[in-house]
Amino acid sequence: MENILKQLPQKAKEAESENKKFFAKLKKKPPKHLDSLMQELHEEEFRRTDCLTCANCCKTTGPLFTDKDIERISKHFRMKPQQFIETYLRIDEDKDYVLQSVPCTFLGADNYCSIYDVRPKACREFPHTDRKKFQQISNLTMKNVAICPAAFNIVEEMKRLLNK
């Protein structure tokens, strides 16, 4: 996995212009079956991929925390939401709550998440490759293929299938 993660940013960079063109085309005219195809590709990839051997998303980026996330996680810690915010979060340039630092504070040395059952929505849904109307999140997907080997594989397979 370490080797794959070392090569991933370069591979994503090499595929970037092809991906941009592909996503632009996809946005203009998404296939009728895109949502079901993405669901299928996502499930297939995650039968092969064990996130615990990677956790690159947790090591290199931080999720956005919604008000609901903050409420749920602070309750888990038996803290007031404001105390949780002051302890773990900061406001970024987009005025969103994010972690004060990465790697994620809640990631263990074994790649397990200490708040897995109450983790933020952004973490539960990452890498967002099974989302409905997938074509609407192409900018996010372009970022995720450089972070997540599974997202990279899903996009490559999607291009192969739809460019036939």
C-alpha positions in Angstrom: 0.0 0.0 0.0 2.9 2.4 0.8 4.1 2.1 -2.7 0.7 2.8 -4.2 0.3 5.9 -1.9 3.7 7.2 -3.0 2.8 6.9 -6.7 -0.8 8.1 -6.4 -0.2 11.9 -6.5 1.9 11.5 -9.7 -0.6 9.1 -11.3 -3.5 11.5 -10.5 -1.5 14.5 -11.9 -0.9 12.5 -15.1 -4.6 11.7 -15.5 -5.7 15.2 -14.5 -6.3 16.7 -18.0 -7.9 13.5 -19.2 -10.1 13.5 -16.1 -11.1 17.2 -16.6 -12.2 16.5 -20.2 -14.1 13.4 -19.1 -15.9 15.1 -16.3 -16.8 18.1 -18.4 -18.4 15.7 -20.9 -20.1 13.8 -18.1 -21.6 17.0 -16.7 -23.0 18.0 -20.1 -24.6 14.7 -20.8 -24.6 12.2 -18.0 -25.6 8.7 -19.0 -29.0 7.6 -17.6 -27.5 4.8 -15.7 -24.7 6.8 -14.1 -25.9 6.5 -10.5 -26.3 2.7 -10.7 -23.0 2.4 -12.5 -21.2 4.4 -9.8 -22.9 2.4 -7.0 -21.7 -0.8 -8.7 -18.2 0.4 -9.3 -18.0 1.7 -5.7 -19.2 -1.6 -4.2 -16.9 -3.6 -6.4 -13.8 -1.5 -5.5 -14.5 -1.6 -1.8 -14.8 -5.4 -1.8 -11.1 -5.4 -2.9 -10.0 -2.3 -0.9 -9.4 -2.4 2.9 -9.3 1.2 4.1 -7.5 0.1 7.3 -4.4 -0.7 5.2 -4.4 2.9 3.9 -6.2 5.6 5.9 -4.5 8.2 3.6 -7.7 10.4 3.8 -7.3 10.6 7.6 -3.6 11.2 7.4 -3.6 13.9 4.7 -6.9 15.8 4.8 -9.5 16.7 7.3 -13.3 16.5 6.9 -15.7 19.4 7.3 -17.7 19.2 10.5 -21.4 20.1 10.2 -23.4 21.4 13.2 -25.0 18.0 13.5 -21.5 16.3 13.5 -20.3 18.7 16.2 -23.4 18.0 18.3 -23.1 14.2 17.9 -19.4 14.0 18.6 -19.4 16.4 21.5 -22.2 14.4 23.1 -20.1 11.2 22.6 -17.3 12.9 24.5 -19.7 14.3 27.1 -18.6 17.8 26.2 -20.5 21.0 25.3 -20.3 21.6 21.5 -18.4 24.9 22.1 -15.8 23.0 24.2 -15.4 20.4 21.4 -14.9 23.2 18.9 -12.3 24.9 21.0 -10.4 21.7 21.6 -10.4 20.1 18.1 -11.6 22.5 15.4 -10.9 25.7 13.6 -12.7 27.7 11.0 -11.1 27.6 7.5 -11.1 30.2 4.7 -14.5 29.0 3.5 -16.0 29.5 7.0 -16.3 25.8 7.6 -15.3 23.9 10.8 -12.3 21.7 10.1 -9.7 19.9 12.3 -7.0 22.1 13.8 -4.4 19.8 12.3 -3.8 16.7 10.2 -3.4 13.7 10.5 -6.8 13.4 12.2 -6.7 13.6 15.9 -9.0 10.6 16.1 -6.9 8.3 14.0 -5.0 5.6 15.9 -1.6 4.1 15.0 -3.5 1.0 13.8 -5.5 3.2 11.3 -8.7 2.7 13.4 -10.9 5.8 14.0 -11.5 6.3 17.7 -14.9 8.0 16.9 -15.9 5.7 14.1 -19.5 5.2 15.2 -20.1 9.0 15.5 -17.6 10.2 12.8 -18.5 13.2 10.6 -20.8 12.8 7.7 -17.9 13.7 5.3 -15.9 10.7 6.7 -18.9 8.3 6.4 -19.4 9.3 2.8 -15.8 9.5 1.6 -14.7 9.2 -1.2 -18.2 10.1 -2.4 -18.0 7.7 -5.4 -21.4 6.2 -4.7 -23.2 9.5 -4.4 -26.3 10.2 -6.6 -25.7 12.8 -9.3 -22.0 11.9 -9.2 -21.3 14.2 -12.2 -22.0 17.2 -9.9 -19.1 16.6 -7.7 -16.3 16.3 -10.3 -14.1 19.0 -8.6 -14.2 17.0 -5.3 -13.6 13.8 -7.1 -10.6 15.2 -8.9 -9.1 16.0 -5.5 -10.0 12.6 -4.0 -8.3 10.6 -6.8 -5.0 12.1 -5.6 -5.7 11.0 -2.0 -7.7 7.7 -2.2 -6.4 4.8 -4.3 -10.0 3.4 -4.4 -11.4 6.6 -5.8 -8.6 6.6 -8.4 -9.4 3.0 -9.5 -13.2 3.8 -9.6 -12.6 6.8 -11.9 -10.3 4.9 -14.1 -12.8 2.0 -14.5 -15.6 4.5 -15.1 -13.7 6.1 -17.9 -12.9 2.7 -19.4 -16.6 1.7 -19.4 -18.1 5.0 -20.5 -15.5 5.8 -23.2 -16.1 2.6 -25.1 
